Amino acid sequence: MPELPEVEALAAYLRDRAVGHRVQRLEVASFSALKTYDPAPSAIAGKEIVDAGRHGKFLDITFDGGVHLVVHLSRAGWLHYRDAFASAAPLKPGKGPIAVRVRLDDGSGFDLTEAGTQKRLAAYLVTDPAAMVPGIAKLGPDALTADEATFAAAVRGRRGQLKGVLKDQAVLAGIGNAYSDEILHAAKLSPFAMSDRLTDAQVATLHEATQTVLNDAVGRSVGQKAAELKGEKRSGMKVHARTGLPCPVCGDNVREVSFADSSLQYCPTCQTGGKPLADRRLSRLVR
Ligand SMILES: [Zn+2]
């Protein structure tokens, strides 16, 4: 699932590759993916791409005239940049993983794709992303740029276990399942620690860990081609998706425990005083 660093890298790639080009055609193959109807996709033809950026995990592509294509890639969505398309024929609706295709004036362009059967990728053509895209108005401060005071107020303002608080887009925008594991490992904090019980020093450490982990990931990702970003994301991970492997910091085995509707990975020696966390969901079932 793309998180802040990957979306930042996709935006950087589009700024480098697509800005300055005009749209030849915007094709929609998955009508459930496009959440808006005004302006129509046909209204984008002839417009120049003037910028690409993001709001948390939302990618925002700006066309001249102030129209934006905003995309939430969700769990299995991705952006594939094509130097050329094999066929000039418009996409057939409802077939295959391509939801939206944008063809540019130099023959290149990009596809928004979604693997799997659960279709959750969401695209919006809007003139005002903050007002018109559900979710953007509710985003908390950006996790990459929040200063320590803003970060502290955000984290302490929502009482809960740190794993859930960091992933809550209304608290901090941009962090998902993978980078929350990495940030908590870098901060040497338990994923189950309560946000409102952190000392000032722990909050400062958590802020610094967030900056370090996200900046490192952005640094590794930016400049990579979109197709290589997924592998790049995985290569930098110390605990996420590494259950049973040695922690690169201390050598202890990375462990996994269920959390909400998913699972998290952590290092007991680095984060929980050497004690494995109890799997609360499992113990509830057993009892
Ligand atoms: Zn460790």
Boltz pocket constraint, residues with backbone or C-beta under 6 A from the ligand:
constraints:
  - pocket:
      binder: B
      contacts: [[A, 247], [A, 248], [A, 249], [A, 250], [A, 251], [A, 252], [A, 267], [A, 268], [A, 269], [A, 270], [A, 271]]
      max_distance: 6.0
